[in-house]
Structures are given as structure tokens and as C-alpha cells.
Amino acid sequence: MNLKKKLSIIVLLCFTLNMLLLFGYYELVLYDKIEESLNTMQIELRNDVNYISSQIKRLQGTDNIKDWINNIDNIDSINISIERGDNTLLYEYKTYEKSLLNVTFTDLINIKDNVYMIKVERPLQISKIRNIPFIKDIVVAVIGVFILIFILIIIYYKIVNPIMYLQKDIENYKFGIKPIKTNRCDEIGWLKNNFVELTEKLDEEKKNQNRIIASISHDIKTPLTSIMGYSEMIKNKNIPQERKNRYMEIIYSKSQNIKELIDEFDIYLGSNLESSIKKKPISVKELSKIIDEEYRDELTQLCIEFDIKSNCDESILNIDMSKMRRVFGNIIGNSIKNMKKDYKKIEINFNNDKENILISIADNGCGVDDDKIDKIFEALYTSDKSRNVAGLGLSICKSIVECHGGKIYAKNNFYGGLTIVIVLKRNN
């Protein structure tokens, strides 16, 4: 059961209990006490009326009645009226005390063939009612119950109602209706604003996912189209075997491109990248040799000068070599794509820096605008305006380096190209 229903039931129960208490108290206690008080007042009032009637009978009329009525002891607390049988008002006295109700007693007397009606009223004064002990108790009880009901209503409007609106916002968000922030400064306002921020992050993540899908679709479509085209040509029996072999090599190369793209996608989506890192010690000299063997032939065929320099060959790094291969591959691949000049060069330098090893990978490509250089490690960002979507390479590089406890950043160099700097802790 939700809070709204619970509070409504509590308010209803409190109100019902209040009414039952009032009714029960009236029936069991208050009724008898009120009746007893009224009977006492009625007896006192009857005695006053009998006294007035006896005086009128003794005087055989109402002459000089004003003088002796004023001598009655409790005259200030009663109202007196004397009328003749023809409704002629002979005498009237009224007290000025305010009252909620009156106790009345009437008597008829016959003098000299004249009928007189004597009516006496005793006002039940507010001050006297307020001072009756059992009246005080019941008033306190009623006020207490109504204060409780009022507090529950305040709780509903200040706490439950906003929570219900928050629940409604959550339900509406399922249908694409975005919530808006509140100006409340309490916990409920904090909860509402955090929910709004969460929806904004979810929307942004959804946009990123759509961009990733578009990126993967775009990058797969190009090599896949080539594969389909070359496969169609291989079906032609008139094509020489040499050309078929060349087409098959192209198909294999394009397939490798697709596989690498999917591998990048898997790495990007992998939430357990850090736990999958398996570090082993390796010297800078050995790492340089592996990189040289892996890329020199390929870069030479692309007419790209490749140079590796180091002043710390004996320094040891604790790294996952398979993951770092991906880092170097992505960075070098990115450099190759952005080289527009006739003379092309990629240079890798290993340097000591106190407790760290600085690995810089520089090219003489087109570089990146200074105001955009901090964004190139963001997923799906590209500085190439000709592309509508971007890859994940540098974002993956950043994730792998950070999982090694290092950092990575970029800067433009004096060649006119871009330098990627990787900072890793030295193991010796």
C-alpha cells in the first residue's frame, strides 16, 4: 500500500476515533453531568420564580415590583419578565452577560381575575462552561486529535505529495516525457534533481549508443561492400587465377579490418577491462624491438619513415603486452589515416621522467586544433569533418592506459602533426 493511501486511512481513523470518543464520552459521562447541572439550575430557577410569585400574590399586584425585585440576591445573573394575560409587558430585567444557552422556568398566577405569567431565564455563561473540568478535558482531547490530523495533512502535502509527483515523473519518463528540476533544498528536492540528472545522463548515453551503432555500421559497410564486390568477381570463371588470388587477399585484408573493428567495439563495451589486465615485466628495449618488428615493414611499404629512440633501454615496465599492442596499433593507425603530405614520418621516443617512463608517438600529419585536442580521447569524437561518425580507437587507448595506472594526452608538435604521450610507472 502506498503512502498516500496509508495517510488517508490514518486521517480517517483519527477523525472516526475522535467522533467515537466524543460520542462515547457524551453518552457515558457528559450526558449525566450535564443533566445533573441543568437540574440543579432548574431547581434554583424554580425557587426564584416561586419567590417572585409569592411576592406578587402577597402584594396583590405588580405595583412597586421593581423595588423589591432589585433586592433579589442573584438578580445580576438572571433575566426576568412579567406579562399580563393579554400579553402586556409589565416588567422586564435583562443581564448583560453573554451566554451560549439559557435555562428557563415559567409560572402562572391569578390575582383579582388577572392572570400573570412570570418567566425567569438563567444564562449559561461562557466563562462558567469553560471552567467545568470535564469540558476542559474534552476540548483538549478534540484539539489534540485535530492537531494530529493537521500534522498528517502537512506531512502529506510536504512529503508524500512530492514523492507521488516524483513517481509520476518516473512513469512519464518511460514514455519520453522528461522531468524538470525543482527549487526544493531538502532531501526530496535532492532526490528529484538527482533523478533529473540521471535521466540526462541516460539520454546522453542513449545518444552515444546510437552514435556507436552508426559508427560500427558505417565502418563495417565500406569493407563489407568491397568483400561482396570482389567475391562476385571471383565467381567469374574467365578471370585469371593470379587475379583471383589477389582478390582473395583483398577479401582477407578487408575481413581483418572488420574483425579489428569488432574487437575495438568489444573492448569499448567491456566493463571488466581492468580485471582482464594481466601485467608482466618487460624492458623498454624489448618493447621497442617488438614494436619495430611489428610495424616497420608495413610502414616502409606505405613510404612512411619509422624511427624508434630510447634513452632508458634497461628500464622495466609492468604491462599487459597484448593490450599495449592495441594501444600502439590504434595510435599508429590513426597517424597513418591523417597523413596528407608526400613526406611521411612516425617517431616513437622512450624517456625517463623520475618514477615514470614517457612514451611519445609523433607524426607529421595534419595535427588537431588546439581547442579540440582534449576531445580526441572521447568516444566517437573525430577531428575529420568529412566523417559523419567516428571510431573508438583513442578512447580505447585511454581506457587501457588508465587501467595500467598511467595517463595519456596529446599535443601538437613542431612537425605540424600530433604527438600522443603515454605516461607509465617504471617498475625499477
C-alpha positions in Angstrom: 0.0 0.0 0.0 1.4 3.4 -0.9 1.9 6.3 1.5 -1.0 8.3 0.1 -3.5 5.5 1.0 -1.8 4.9 4.3 -2.0 8.6 5.4 -5.6 8.9 4.1 -6.6 5.8 6.2 -4.7 7.3 9.3 -6.5 10.6 8.9 -9.9 8.8 8.5 -9.2 6.6 11.6 -8.2 9.6 13.7 -11.3 11.5 12.7 -13.5 8.5 13.3 -11.8 7.8 16.7 -12.3 11.4 17.7 -16.0 11.2 16.9 -16.4 7.9 18.7 -14.6 9.3 21.8 -16.8 12.4 21.8 -19.9 10.3 21.4 -18.8 7.7 24.0 -17.8 10.4 26.5 -21.1 12.2 26.0 -23.1 9.1 26.4 -21.2 7.6 29.4 -20.1 10.7 31.3 -21.1 14.1 29.9 -24.8 13.5 29.5 -25.3 12.6 33.1 -23.2 15.5 34.3 -25.0 18.0 32.0 -28.3 16.7 33.1 -27.3 17.0 36.8 -26.1 20.5 36.3 -29.2 21.6 34.4 -31.5 20.0 37.0 -29.6 21.9 39.7 -30.0 25.2 37.8 -33.7 24.3 37.1 -34.3 23.8 40.8 -32.6 27.1 41.7 -34.6 28.9 39.0 -37.9 27.4 40.2 -37.1 28.7 43.7 -36.5 32.2 42.3 -39.8 32.1 40.3 -41.7 30.8 43.4 -40.3 33.6 45.4 -41.4 36.2 42.9 -44.8 34.6 42.5 -45.3 34.6 46.3 -44.3 38.3 46.5 -46.8 39.3 43.7 -49.5 37.3 45.5 -48.7 39.0 48.8 -48.7 42.5 47.2 -51.9 41.6 45.3 -50.4 43.2 42.1 -47.3 44.4 40.4 -47.1 47.8 42.0 -43.6 48.7 43.2 -42.4 45.4 41.9 -39.2 47.0 40.6 -38.0 47.9 44.1 -38.3 44.5 45.7 -37.1 42.6 42.6 -33.9 44.6 42.7 -33.3 43.2 46.2 -33.1 39.6 45.0 -29.6 38.3 45.7 -28.8 36.8 42.3 -30.6 39.4 40.2 -27.5 40.1 38.1 -27.4 36.6 36.8 -31.0 36.1 35.6 -33.5 37.6 33.1 -37.0 38.4 34.4 -40.1 39.3 32.5 -43.7 39.6 33.9 -46.7 39.8 31.4 -50.4 40.1 31.9 -52.7 37.6 30.3 -53.3 40.0 27.4 -49.5 39.9 26.6 -48.9 43.3 28.1 -45.4 43.5 29.4 -45.4 44.8 32.9 -41.8 44.4 33.9 -38.5 43.2 32.3 -35.0 43.0 33.5 -32.0 41.6 31.5 -28.5 40.8 32.4 -25.7 41.8 30.1 -23.7 38.6 30.3 -23.1 36.7 27.1 -24.4 33.1 27.0 -24.5 30.0 24.8 -27.8 28.9 26.1 -30.4 29.7 28.8 -32.2 27.7 31.5 -35.9 28.9 31.6 -38.7 28.4 34.1 -42.2 29.9 33.8 -45.1 30.2 36.3 -48.7 31.5 36.0 -50.6 33.1 38.9 -54.2 34.5 39.2 -54.8 37.7 41.2 -58.0 39.6 41.2 -59.2 37.9 38.0 -55.9 38.9 36.3 -53.5 36.2 35.0 -49.8 36.9 35.2 -47.0 35.0 33.5 -43.7 35.1 35.2 -40.7 34.0 33.1 -37.2 33.7 34.5 -34.1 32.8 32.4 -30.6 32.0 33.7 -27.9 32.4 31.0 -25.3 29.6 30.9 -22.3 31.8 30.7 -19.2 31.0 28.5 -16.8 31.5 31.4 -18.6 29.0 33.6 -18.8 26.4 30.8 -15.1 26.9 30.1 -14.2 26.3 33.8 -16.1 23.0 34.1 -13.4 20.3 34.4 -14.9 17.7 32.1 -15.4 20.3 29.4 -11.7 21.2 29.6 -10.7 17.6 29.2 -12.9 17.0 26.1 -11.8 20.3 24.5 -8.1 19.3 25.0 -8.8 15.9 23.5 -10.6 17.3 20.5 -7.9 19.9 19.9 -5.2 17.2 20.2 -6.8 15.0 17.6 -7.4 17.8 15.2 -3.7 18.9 15.6 -2.7 15.4 14.7 -4.9 15.4 11.7 -3.4 18.8 10.7 0.1 17.4 11.1 -0.7 14.4 8.9 -2.1 16.7 6.2 1.0 18.8 6.3 3.1 15.7 6.0 1.1 14.6 3.0 1.4 17.9 1.1 5.1 18.4 2.1 6.4 14.9 1.8 4.0 12.4 0.3 2.6 14.6 -2.4 6.1 15.4 -3.8 7.1 11.7 -3.7 3.9 10.9 -5.7 4.9 13.6 -8.3 8.3 12.0 -8.4 6.8 8.6 -9.0 4.7 10.2 -11.8 7.8 11.7 -13.3 9.4 8.3 -13.4 6.3 6.8 -15.0 6.2 9.6 -17.6 9.9 9.2 -18.4 9.1 5.7 -19.7 7.0 7.4 -22.4 9.7 10.0 -23.2 8.4 12.9 -21.1 11.5 14.5 -19.4 11.3 15.7 -15.8 12.4 19.1 -14.7 14.5 20.2 -11.7 12.9 21.6 -8.5 13.9 24.5 -6.3 13.4 22.5 -3.1 16.5 22.4 -0.9 15.6 19.3 1.2 16.2 15.6 0.7 13.2 15.3 -1.6 14.5 18.1 -3.8 17.9 16.4 -3.8 16.2 13.1 -4.9 14.2 14.8 -7.6 17.2 16.8 -9.0 19.4 13.6 -8.9 16.7 11.8 -10.9 16.7 14.6 -13.4 20.5 14.4 -13.8 20.3 10.7 -14.1 17.7 11.0 -16.9 20.0 13.5 -18.7 22.9 11.1 -18.4 20.8 8.2 -19.7 19.7 10.3 -22.6 23.3 11.2 -23.4 24.3 7.6 -23.1 21.5 6.6 -25.4 22.7 9.2 -28.0 26.2 7.7 -27.6 24.9 4.2 -28.2 23.1 5.4 -31.3 26.3 7.0 -32.5 28.3 3.8 -31.7 25.8 1.8 -33.8 26.0 4.3 -36.6 29.8 4.3 -36.4 30.1 0.5 -36.4 27.6 0.3 -39.3 29.5 2.9 -41.3 32.9 1.4 -40.7 31.7 -2.2 -41.4 29.7 -1.2 -44.5 32.8 0.0 -46.5 34.9 -3.1 -46.3 31.9 -5.4 -46.5 30.9 -3.7 -49.8 34.4 -4.4 -51.1 34.2 -8.1 -49.9 30.9 -8.5 -51.7 32.2 -6.9 -54.9 35.4 -9.0 -55.1 33.5 -12.1 -54.1 31.2 -11.5 -57.0 34.1 -11.1 -59.4 35.8 -14.3 -58.2 32.7 -16.2 -59.4 33.6 -15.2 -63.0 35.4 -18.2 -64.4 37.1 -16.1 -67.1 39.2 -14.2 -64.6 42.9 -15.4 -64.4 43.9 -17.3 -61.3 46.5 -14.7 -60.5 43.8 -12.0 -60.3 41.6 -14.3 -58.3 44.4 -14.8 -55.8 44.8 -11.0 -55.5 41.1 -10.6 -55.0 41.1 -13.2 -52.2 44.0 -11.4 -50.5 42.0 -8.2 -50.6 38.9 -10.0 -49.2 41.0 -11.4 -46.4 42.5 -8.0 -45.6 39.0 -6.4 -45.6 37.8 -9.2 -43.3 40.7 -8.5 -40.9 39.6 -4.8 -40.9 36.1 -5.8 -39.9 37.5 -8.2 -37.2 39.7 -5.4 -35.7 36.7 -3.0 -35.7 34.6 -5.6 -33.8 37.5 -6.2 -31.4 37.6 -2.5 -30.7 33.9 -2.5 -30.1 34.1 -5.4 -27.7 36.9 -3.7 -25.7 34.9 -0.4 -25.5 31.8 -2.2 -24.2 33.8 -4.5 -21.8 33.0 -3.4 -18.2 35.7 -5.7 -16.8 38.7 -4.3 -18.7 40.6 -3.6 -15.6 40.2 -7.1 -14.2 41.2 -8.6 -17.5 44.6 -6.8 -17.5 47.5 -9.4 -17.0 50.7 -7.5 -16.4 54.2 -8.9 -16.9 57.5 -7.1 -16.6 59.2 -6.1 -19.8 62.2 -3.9 -20.6 61.9 -0.8 -22.7 64.5 -2.4 -25.1 62.4 -5.5 -25.6 59.2 -3.4 -26.0 60.9 -1.3 -28.6 62.0 -4.4 -30.5 58.5 -5.8 -30.6 57.0 -2.6 -31.9 59.8 -2.3 -34.5 59.3 -5.8 -35.8 55.5 -5.4 -35.9 55.3 -2.1 -37.8 58.5 -1.3 -39.7 57.8 -3.5 -42.8 54.2 -2.2 -43.0 55.2 1.4 -42.7 58.1 1.0 -45.2 55.6 -0.3 -47.7 53.5 2.8 -47.1 56.5 5.0 -47.7 56.4 6.2 -44.1 59.7 6.8 -42.3 59.7 5.0 -39.0 62.1 5.7 -36.2 62.3 4.5 -32.5 64.6 6.2 -30.0 65.2 5.4 -26.3 67.5 6.6 -23.5 66.2 4.1 -21.0 66.6 0.7 -22.6 67.2 -1.1 -19.3 64.1 0.4 -17.5 61.3 -2.1 -16.8 57.6 -1.7 -17.3 54.9 -3.8 -15.8 52.3 -4.1 -18.6 49.8 -6.4 -20.4 51.6 -6.7 -23.8 48.5 -7.8 -25.7 46.6 -4.7 -24.5 49.5 -2.3 -25.2 49.8 -3.7 -28.7 46.3 -2.5 -29.2 47.3 1.0 -27.9 50.3 1.3 -30.3 48.2 -0.2 -33.2 45.4 2.3 -32.7 47.7 5.3 -32.4 49.9 4.4 -35.3 46.8 3.5 -37.4 45.3 6.9 -36.5 48.6 8.6 -37.6 48.6 6.8 -41.0 45.0 7.9 -41.7 45.8 11.6 -41.0 49.0 11.9 -43.2 48.4 14.1 -46.2 52.0 15.1 -47.1 54.4 13.5 -49.5 57.0 13.0 -46.9 55.5 11.0 -44.0 57.1 10.2 -40.7 56.3 8.4 -37.4 58.7 8.7 -34.5 58.5 6.9 -31.1 60.6 8.0 -28.2 61.1 6.4 -24.7 62.3 8.7 -22.0 62.8 8.6 -18.2 60.9 11.1 -16.1 61.6 10.5 -12.3 59.4 7.5 -11.5 57.8 7.2 -14.9 58.5 6.3 -18.5 57.3 8.7 -21.1 56.4 7.1 -24.5 55.7 9.7 -27.2 54.4 8.7 -30.6 54.7 11.6 -33.0 53.7 12.0 -36.7 54.0 14.8 -39.2 50.3 14.6 -40.2 47.7 17.4 -40.1 47.5 17.7 -36.3 44.4 18.8 -34.3 43.1 22.3 -33.5 44.2 23.4 -30.0 40.6 23.9 -28.8 39.7 20.3 -29.8 42.8 18.5 -28.7 41.4 17.5 -25.3 38.4 15.9 -27.0 40.2 13.3 -29.3 40.1 10.7 -26.5 36.3 10.9 -26.2 34.4 8.0 -27.6 33.2 8.7 -31.1 34.9 12.1 -31.5 36.6 12.8 -34.8 38.6 15.8 -36.0 37.9 14.7 -39.6 35.0 16.8 -40.8 34.5 14.6 -43.8 33.3 11.8 -41.5 29.8 11.8 -40.0 30.7 9.2 -37.4 33.9 8.4 -35.6 35.7 5.3 -34.3 36.6 4.2 -30.8 40.4 3.8 -31.2 41.8 6.6 -29.0 39.1 6.2 -26.4 40.1 2.5 -26.1 43.8 3.6 -25.8 42.8 5.9 -22.9 40.9 3.1 -21.1 43.8 0.6 -21.4 46.5 3.1 -20.3 44.4 4.2 -17.3 43.8 0.5 -16.3 47.7 0.3 -16.2 47.7 3.2 -13.7 49.0 5.6 -16.3 47.7 8.6 -18.2 47.6 9.6 -21.9 47.4 13.0 -23.5 48.0 14.7 -26.9 49.8 17.8 -28.1 50.7 19.3 -31.5 54.4 19.1 -32.4 56.9 21.1 -34.4 56.5 18.8 -37.4 52.9 20.1 -37.8 51.5 16.8 -36.7 50.2 15.3 -33.5 52.1 13.7 -30.6 50.5 11.2 -28.3 52.2 10.9 -24.9 51.8 7.8 -22.7 53.0 8.0 -19.1 53.5 4.7 -17.3 55.1 3.9 -13.9 58.6 2.5 -14.0 59.0 -0.9 -12.3 62.6 -0.4 -11.2 
